[in-house]
Amino acid sequence: MKTETANKVKLSIGDLVWIPANTPLMFYQTSLEPEWSFRSTEKKEPVYGLVVSDEDKSLKVLIGKEQYYVRKNEVYGV
């Protein structure tokens, strides 16, 4: 179940989120590497992402075949 307040969006695993163009996406590394990589990327066009994990200030989303971390305040619930 999704609930939305002024600045806080509560999303569940399996929800789709709208990620605007040029939003910084942090790479998700495999279990053999450190989880956070400070290399980020940006998509030139807006995309949808599937929520895989909901953490305190970020979401892990699946975009195509790749997983990324994105800050919650930069995505929109669908």
Secondary structure, DSSP 8 states (H G I E B T S, - for coil): --EE-SS-EE--TT-EEEE-TT--EEEE--TTS-SEEEEEE--SS-EEEEEEEE-SSEEEEEETTEEEEEEGGG-EE-
